[in-house]
Amino acid sequence: MSHPFWDKYLEFEERLERPTNIFALLGRIIVIPLHQYSRYFQRYRVMAHERTLDELVPANLLQQFQDEVGKENTVGRSKSTAEVERDVRTRVDAHYMTIYNRTQSETTKRWVFEQNIKRPFFHVTDLEESELDGWRKYLDWEEAQGDFQRTMFLYERCLVPAASYDEFWLRYVRWMQAQRKTENTRIIYQKASYVFSPIAKPDIRYSWSLFEEAQGNAGTAEAILEAILVAMPGHFDTIMRLMNLKRRQEGPARAVVQSTIESGTCSHQVTGALVVQSARLLRKVSGSPDEARALFQSSMESFNSVLDFWAGYLDFELEQAATDDSPEQLTRIRELHALIRTKGVLSPEMVKGLSAKYMQWLLDNGGPKIAKEYMEFDVEINGFVCTSHLLHFVVLTVLQARIRPNQRQQGRRLGWARGNILRRISKRHCSKSKGLAANLNLHLTFPFRGVDRVGGVLGNAEHVSSHTLVVRRIVLHLLLHLMFKYFYGQKSTYVS
């Protein structure tokens, strides 16, 4: 779809009245698969009749055609100079018809992909997924053809509308590397990093750093990563890549992690994750897990709300169990899991995730008594899944209760609802259903006026129906009960 550019180029040469340049330019255009290839070819054929033979084809090809005509001349009667030139021009014309047919075929093949390109220019808005998929298929096809120049031109075209997509930059450099074009690959990395890809999306720079390291330029690779840290201090992935780069070049690089921790430029979450890496490096340097374990224990209070810290600590102890299956190591893991549940300031889902890892380890490495311990943990940790469904049962039960507005004894209504709730709980066979039922039985016998004092939750009791009041009061008390039970691990002491 580049014919507007070529039209402007031809118009420029026409204004300067340079027919030789026009003819040479048309000779370049007719071999390119363009949408309007036929128009350029017809114009080229018209101009070819006015040009000399040495302007039509290269000297070696012209000599070949002349030799072929000369052989024909020796067989029959001798041909005049005009006849020889005519025969040579016929062969030249046939040669360009072959080029025309090939260009036509290539254009037809590419049109399947070209017609899906709706936006060939750059814009800050995202491309549609269908158009991105079209570029992927087009590049796949062009790469399969094996033409280096055509494939490179297509990548350059693609990276005009898709300049903000690292996917295509990374694909371009991988293809160029496969062609063993080192300097071309470096230019692509520089163009992407300096101009198009923001530093907040460092993937292309990570790839560039690895490329330079592979070329033996460790200093350049390090400078690329350090430049990212200047723009994004405390970026965890970049710190880890810089640490690993130094480790590959110089050996264990714990100093990189320590200096970053001490600089105070990282967030609390990132610092906790860096402590884990520091402990792992300390384990590699010292050869003993004791120093690393001491670092974990001394940092526990500071990072008790960081998931990566607890996950790293647990993974560390589980890894030690692979080489140390002593009862002491098993005790350490159990104590650590208990600390995660009691000392860790983590969300319930985070605790469940870490506990699931510990429970799986129990199954994979435990002895004959592990099954009982596993089941106890399963009830204790995952039991809230059942408890969380109680609110659903309560609301359904109360809504299904046929409470008539003209009934005056609210206690009878509530007693009826409470009985149905407890029956539903027992039918569902919830874990710890007896304890929950007892607590529900306690909290559902509250005085009504005590709940009415909770402003903004129940609203004014004078302006709502008796049915709505019952629903709201039961839901409120159940929520309070579950909150105390789950977050504090003890029976609710809430009194209406």
N, C-alpha and C positions, 0 to 999 in steps of 0.2 A: 504493500500500500504506500510505497515511497514515491509514486509517480509525480506528486506535486513538487517534490524537491527537484527531480530531474527536469521537469518542465521549466522551473525557474532557472536552472543551470543553462538549459538550451536557450531560453529567452535572453539570458545575459550574454551568451556568445553571439546571438543574432544581433543584438544592439551594437556589439563591437564589430560586426560584419567580418567574422572569421569563419568561413565555411569549412576550412580544413579542421579546425578544432571541433566544429559541430559534427562533422563526419566521424572523427575519432571518438567523440563522446557517445554518439549513437552506437558505434561498435562496441563500446563497453556496456551499454544498456541492454542490447539485445540478448546477452547471455545471462541476464539476471531474471529470475522468475518474478515478474511483475504482473499486477492485475491487468494492465493495459499494454502488455508486451507486443500485441499485434500491431498497434498503431505505430510504435517506434520502429518495428521491423519494416513496415511498408515505406516509411519515410527513408529508412536506410537504403532499401533497394532502389528507390528513385534516385537518390544521390549517388549510388554506386555506379550508375550508367555514365555519370559525368566525371568519374575519377579514373586515374590511370591504374594499371594493373598492380604496380608496386605499392599503391596506397590501399589496395583491397585486402591483401593477405600478406603474412610474413614472407620474407625472402625465401626461406627454405621450402615453404608450402608452394609458393609460386614456381620455384624451380621444379618441384615434383610434378606439377600440372603441365609445365612446358615439356618435360621429358616424356610424359605420357602421350601428349599430342605429337611429339617428334617421332615416337615409335610408330604411331598410326600413319604418319606421313611417309615413312620408308616402305610400308607395305603396299600402299596404293600409289595413286598419282601424287605428284608434289602439290602442296597447298600453298596458296599465296599467304603473304604476311597477314592480311586482313582476316583470312580464314583461320589461320593459326590463333590469332588474338580472339576471334569469336569462339573458337573451341575452348580456349583457356578460360574465357569469361563464363562459358557454360558450366565448366567444372567449378569455378569459384562460386557461381550462383547455387549450384547443387550443394556445395559445401555449406553455404549459409542457410539453405533450406533444412539441412540436417540440424544445424544449430537451432533454427526456428522450431522444428519438431521437438527437439529435446527440451527447449525452454517451455514450450506448450505443455509437455508432459509433466515437467517439474512444477509448473504453475498449478496445474490441475490437482496434483497430489497435495500441494500446500494449501490450496483453497479450502479444503476441509477444515483446516485449523485456523486459517486467516479469517474466515467468516465469523468465528466466535470471539474475535478481538473487538470489543466495543469501545475501549478507551486506550488508545495507543500513546497517550500523553500522561505526564505526572500530575497527580492531584493528592491533596492531603487526606481525602476521604478514602476509606477502604475499598478495595476491589471486591466485586461479588465473587462468591466461592466458585460459581460456574466459570468465570473468566480465569481465575487462578488455576482451576483444574484444566482449562484449555491450554494455558501456558505449559503446564506440566506435561501434558500429552504431546504438545508440539515439540518441546525439548527432547522428550524421549524418542520421538520419531526422527528428529534431525540428528541426534547423536548416533542412532542406529545406521544412518546413511554413511557415516564415516568421513564426511567432508569437513575438514578443520575450519576453513574460512567461513563456510555457511553456518556452521554451528556457533562459532564465535560471534558472528554478526547477529544471530538470533538471540544469544544471551544478552548482547548489548541492547538489543531492542526490548527484550523482556524487562531489563532492569531500568527502563525509563518509567513505565507505569508502576512497576513493582519494586521501586527503589527502597521502600521502607520495609521490605520483607526479607529478613535475614535468611530465610529458607532458600531463596534464589541466589543470594550472594554465596552462601556456603556451597550450594550445588555447583555454581560457576567455578569456584576455586578448586573443588574436588575434581571436576572434569578437566580443568587446566593442569592440575597436578598429574592426572593420569596421562596427559600428553607430554609429560616431562618438560614443561615450560616453566622453569623456576622463577625467572624474572617476571614473566607475565603474571604468574600467581601472586607474587609480591605486590605488583601494581594493583591487582584487584583488591587485595586486602587493604592497601593504603587508601584506595578510592572509597571503599565501603566505610572504613573506620574514620577517615578524616572528613568526609562529606555527608554521607547518607545515614549511617547507622548511629543512633544516639548512644552515648556512653552508658545510659541507664539500661541498655540492652547489650550486655558485654559478650554475648556468645561469639560474635564474629571476631572480637579481640582475643578471646580465649583461643580460638582456632589459629589466629595469626601468631600468638605467642608460641603455641606448640609447633607451628610451621618453622618459625625462626630457630627454635631449639633443635628441631630436626636437621636444620641446615648448619648447625654448629654455632649459631649466634645466641648463646645463652644470655649475654648482656642485653641484647635487644629484646629478647623474650621477657626478661625481668623488668626492663623499662616499660614495656607495654602494660604489664600487670600493675606496676607502681603508679602509672598514669591513671589507671582506673581507680586506685585507692585515693588518689589526690581528689578526684571528683566525688567519690563515694567512700569516705573514711569508714572503716569498720565493716565493709562488705564481706560477709563470711566466706562466700564461695571464692572470691578473689584472694582473700588471705590464705585460704587453704591451697589454692593453686600456686601462690607464691611460695608457700612453705614447701610444697611438694617439689617445685622447681629447684629450690635451694637444696632440698634433700637429695635429689637426683644428681645434682652437680657437686655438692660439697659434703654430703652425709646428713645425719639428723639435724634438723634446723629448728629446734625448740625455741631458740632465741627469737625467731620471727613471731611466734605465737605469744611469747612472754612480753615482748616489747609492745605488741598490739594491745594485750590485756592491760598493761601498765599505763598505756597512753591515755586511756579513758575516752577514746573516740568511739567505742562500740556501744551499742545498746546493751541493756541488761541481758536480754535473751541471747544475743550473739556472744557476749562475754562468757555466759554459761556454757555455750557450745565450744568455745575456744578452750575453756578449762579442761573439757573432756579430751580435746586433741593434745593439749599439753601433757595430761596424764598418760596418754597412750605413748607419746614420744618419750616421756620419762621411763616408761616401762621398757621401751626398746633400748634406751641408752644404758640403764642400770642393769637390765636383765632380770630384775626381781620385781614382782608386783607390789611389794610392801610400800615403796615410796609413792607409787602411783595411787595406791589405796589410801595412803595418808593424805595425799592431795585432795582426793575426792571427799574424804571425811572432814577435812578442814574447810572445804568450800560448801559443805552441805547447807549450813544455815544461810549463807549469802544467796544461794541459788535454788532455794527450795520451791520456788514457783516456776522454774524453767524446765520445761518438758525435755529438751535436748540433754540437759545435765543428767536428769534421772535415767533417761533412756541409755545414755552413754555409760553411766555408772553400772546399770544393770547388765548391759552388753559386756562390759569389761569383766564383771564377776562371772558371767556365764561362760565367757571365753576361757577364763582361768580354770573353770571346772572341766574343760576338755583335756587338760593335762594334769589336773589335781582333783582326783575324785575322793579325797579324804572327807570324813564326817565334818571336819572344821570348815571346809569350803562350802559344803551343803548348808551348814549353819549360817555362814556369812550371807549366802544368797537368800535364805529365809528371813534373816534379820533385815536385809536390805529391802525385801519386798514389804515387810512390816513397816519399815521407815517410810517407804513411798506412800503407803496408805494412811499413815498417822502424821508424819512430819511434812510430807509434800503438800504444798498449796497448789493443787492441780484440780482441774475440772473433773467431774465424774467420768466423762468419756475418756479423758487422758489416763486416769487411774485404771479404767477397764482395759485400755489398750496395753498398758504395761503389765497388768495382771495376766492378761491373756498370753503374753509372751512367757511369763514365769510359769503359768500353768501348763503350757505346751512343753516347756523344758522339763517339768515334773514328769509328764507322760513319757517323754523320750529318754529320760535318764534316771527316773526314780526306781525304788525297790518295790517289794510286794505290798507295802503298806501305803504306797503313794495314792492308790485309787481313792481311799477314804479321805485323805487330805485334799485331793483334787475336788471331790464332790462337796466337801465342806466349803472350800473356797468358791466353788461355782454357785452354791446357794447364797453365800454371803455377799459375793461381788455382783452377781447377775440377778439376784433376787429382786432388785428394784425394777427390773424390766416388767415383772409381774405386778409389783406394787403400783407402777405408773399407770397401769391399766385400770386401777380401782376408780379413778376419777371418772373414767368413761362409764363404768358400771353404775356408779352413783347417779350420774346425770340421767342415764337411761332409765334407771329404776324410778327416780322421782318424777320424771316426765311422764312415765307410764302410769303413775299413781293417779287414781281417779279421785282427786281431792276436790270436794265440792265447796264453792265459795261460801255457802251458808252454814257450814259446819263451824261450831264455836270452839271445840276442844282441839287446840293445836297440838297438844301433846299426843293425842290419839293418832293424828295424821303422821307426826314424826315417828311415833313408835311403829306404825305400819310400814313406813318407808325404811326404817332401820332394820326391821325384820327381813324385808325383801333384800336389802343390801347384803346382810350377813348370809342369807341363803345363797345369793349369787356368788359370794366369795367362796363359800364352801363347795359349791358346785364346780367352780373353776379350779379347785385344788391348788390355790396359790401357795408358794413357799411361805412358811411361817404364818399360815392363814389364821391359826388360833390366836397368836399374839396380836395380829392386825385386827382381827375381829374384836378382841377384847378392848383394844384402844379405840376402835371406832364406836363400840358400844358405850364407852365412857364419854367420848366427845360429842356424841349425838344426843346426849341428854342434857344439853346446855340450857340455861334460861334464855328466853328469846330477847329480853331487853338488853342483855349484855352484848349481844351481837349488833343490835341496832345502834350502839354507840360508836361503831367503827365507821367513821365518816368517809365518804367518797367510795365506799365499797358496796354497801348494801343500798345506799340511798335512803330517802325518807320513807319509813314504813307506812305512813299514812297515804302515800300516793302510789302504792304498788299493790297488786293482788296478793292474797294469801298464798296462792300457788307459787308465784315468783319469789316471795319471801322464803319459802321453804327451800326452794332450789338454791338461792343465793347463800343462805345460811349454811346449808350442808356443804356446798362447794368451798366456802371460805374456811370452815373448820377442817375439812379434809386437807386442804392445801397447807394450812398451818401445821397440821399433824405430820404430813409428809416432809415438810421442810425441816422440822426439828429432828425427825427420825433419821432422815437421810444425811443431812449435813453435820449433825452432831453425834450420830451413832448411838443415841440413847432414847429412851421413852420420852415422849413429849410431856412437858410439865405445864403446857398451856392451859390456863383456866379461863373459861368464858367470863 
